[in-house]
């Protein structure tokens, strides 16, 4: 992370993180068809802010918004790629302001790639990045009650459910209530 002035933080370009059997990398324009294939799916529509139909045009707009958020120091969207480099999902880190010491993560795994532990591995990699590179004080996941698959990912990645008040967010077609899961860096 670099700082251009005290109020505006810019993420380093070309982020690439590797772990067992996965690589987190920047999305490219060539990935747009893969984004449509991965994100235009009922479970993605149900549990994430991404709406269906998720068309090629929606993918273009989503990628552009991600790049704008990154330039503002607010978001990092990375493809979760297999060893062959092809996208299998996404993990993103975001915060409310460039000075926010907390990071929130989100993730999506394409239907054909679920059940392989990709989400937990990606969340662990991005959590380490948030602490080691971005100096975040804690990392959060916000998960809807009933989303047992995401709760299992949170537990597998070392997150614990908090007793914080539920967070209500606008999905574009209504609101969703989310529970907060927190990861705190282990003391050295």
C-alpha positions in Angstrom: 0.0 0.0 0.0 1.3 3.4 -0.8 0.1 6.7 0.4 -0.1 9.8 -1.9 -1.2 12.0 1.0 -2.6 11.5 4.5 -6.2 11.2 3.4 -5.9 9.1 0.2 -4.5 5.6 0.2 -3.8 3.8 -3.1 -3.4 0.0 -3.4 -0.3 -1.3 -5.1 -0.8 -2.4 -8.8 -0.5 -5.9 -10.0 -1.5 -7.8 -6.8 -0.9 -11.6 -7.1 -1.1 -13.9 -4.1 -0.5 -17.7 -4.2 -1.4 -20.5 -1.9 -2.0 -24.2 -2.2 -3.7 -24.9 -5.5 -4.8 -21.3 -6.1 -3.7 -17.9 -7.2 -5.4 -14.6 -6.5 -4.8 -12.3 -9.4 -6.2 -9.1 -11.0 -9.2 -9.4 -13.2 -8.6 -8.6 -16.9 -10.9 -7.6 -19.7 -10.4 -11.0 -21.2 -12.0 -12.5 -18.0 -15.4 -10.9 -18.7 -17.0 -14.0 -20.2 -15.7 -16.0 -17.3 -17.3 -13.5 -14.9 -20.7 -14.0 -16.6 -20.4 -17.7 -16.4 -19.4 -17.6 -12.7 -21.7 -14.9 -11.4 -24.9 -15.5 -13.4 -26.1 -18.2 -11.1 -29.0 -18.5 -8.6 -26.9 -19.0 -5.4 -24.8 -15.9 -6.3 -28.0 -14.0 -6.8 -29.4 -15.3 -3.5 -26.4 -14.6 -1.2 -24.4 -11.7 -2.7 -25.2 -8.2 -4.0 -24.6 -9.5 -7.6 -28.0 -9.7 -9.4 -29.1 -12.1 -12.0 -29.1 -11.9 -14.9 -25.4 -11.1 -14.8 -24.8 -10.2 -18.4 -21.6 -9.3 -20.3 -22.6 -5.7 -19.9 -23.1 -6.2 -16.1 -19.7 -7.8 -16.0 -18.2 -4.7 -17.7 -19.9 -2.3 -15.3 -18.9 -4.4 -12.3 -15.2 -4.5 -13.4 -15.3 -0.8 -14.0 -16.8 -0.1 -10.5 -14.1 -2.3 -9.0 -11.4 -0.4 -10.7 -12.9 2.9 -9.6 -13.1 1.7 -6.0 -9.5 0.5 -6.2 -8.3 3.9 -7.5 -10.1 5.5 -4.5 -8.3 3.2 -2.1 -11.6 1.4 -1.1 -11.6 -2.0 -2.9 -9.5 -4.8 -4.3 -11.3 -7.4 -6.5 -9.2 -10.4 -7.3 -10.0 -13.5 -9.4 -9.6 -16.8 -7.6 -7.7 -18.7 -10.3 -6.7 -22.4 -10.4 -3.2 -23.5 -11.3 -4.1 -23.1 -15.0 -4.9 -19.4 -14.4 -8.6 -19.7 -15.2 -11.0 -17.9 -12.9 -13.0 -20.0 -10.5 -14.4 -17.2 -8.4 -13.6 -13.9 -6.8 -12.4 -12.6 -3.4 -12.7 -8.9 -2.6 -11.5 -6.6 0.2 -13.3 -3.4 0.9 -13.5 -0.7 3.5 -15.7 2.3 4.1 -12.9 4.9 3.8 -9.2 4.9 2.8 -8.3 5.5 6.5 -10.5 2.6 7.8 -8.4 0.2 9.9 -10.8 -2.6 9.3 -11.2 -4.6 6.1 -14.3 -6.5 5.1 -14.0 -9.5 2.7 -16.5 -11.0 0.3 -16.2 -13.9 -2.1 -17.9 -15.9 -4.8 -17.1 -19.3 -6.1 -18.6 -20.5 -9.4 -21.1 -23.4 -9.0 -18.8 -25.9 -10.8 -15.9 -25.1 -8.5 -17.7 -25.3 -5.1 -16.8 -27.9 -2.5 -13.1 -27.8 -3.2 -12.0 -25.5 -0.4 -11.3 -22.6 -2.7 -13.3 -20.0 -0.7 -11.5 -20.8 2.6 -8.1 -20.8 1.0 -8.8 -17.5 -0.8 -10.2 -15.9 2.4 -7.1 -17.0 4.3 -4.8 -15.5 1.7 -6.6 -12.2 1.5 -6.8 -12.0 5.3 -3.0 -12.5 5.5 -2.6 -9.8 2.9 -4.9 -7.4 4.8 -2.7 -7.8 7.9 0.8 -8.1 6.4 0.6 -5.6 3.6 -2.2 -3.3 4.4 -1.7 -3.3 8.2 -5.5 -3.7 8.9 -6.4 -4.1 12.6 -9.1 -6.7 12.0 -10.8 -8.5 9.1 -14.6 -9.0 8.8 -17.0 -11.2 6.9 -20.7 -10.3 6.8 -22.9 -13.4 6.2 -26.7 -13.7 6.0 -28.3 -16.0 8.5 -29.0 -19.3 6.9 -26.0 -19.2 4.5 -24.4 -22.3 6.0 -21.8 -22.7 3.3 -20.4 -19.2 4.0 -20.5 -19.8 7.7 -18.5 -23.0 7.2 -16.0 -21.0 5.1 -15.7 -18.4 7.9 -15.0 -21.1 10.5 -12.5 -22.8 8.3 -10.6 -19.5 7.7 -10.4 -18.7 11.5 -13.3 -16.2 11.8 -15.6 -16.2 14.8 -19.3 -15.0 14.9 -19.6 -11.8 16.9 -22.5 -10.6 19.0 -22.4 -7.3 17.1 -25.8 -5.9 16.0 -26.8 -7.3 12.6 -25.9 -5.0 9.6 -28.7 -4.2 7.2 -27.6 -3.5 3.6 -29.4 -2.5 0.4 -29.2 -5.2 -2.3 -30.7 -3.1 -5.0 -33.9 -5.2 -4.9 -34.5 -4.9 -1.1 -32.5 -5.2 2.0 -30.5 -8.0 3.6 -29.6 -8.5 7.2 -26.0 -9.8 7.8 -24.2 -11.2 10.8 -20.6 -10.1 11.5 -17.8 -12.6 11.7 -14.4 -11.3 12.8 -10.8 -12.5 12.4 -8.2 -11.0 14.7 -4.5 -11.4 14.1 -2.9 -13.8 16.5 -0.6 -12.1 19.0 3.1 -12.5 18.0 
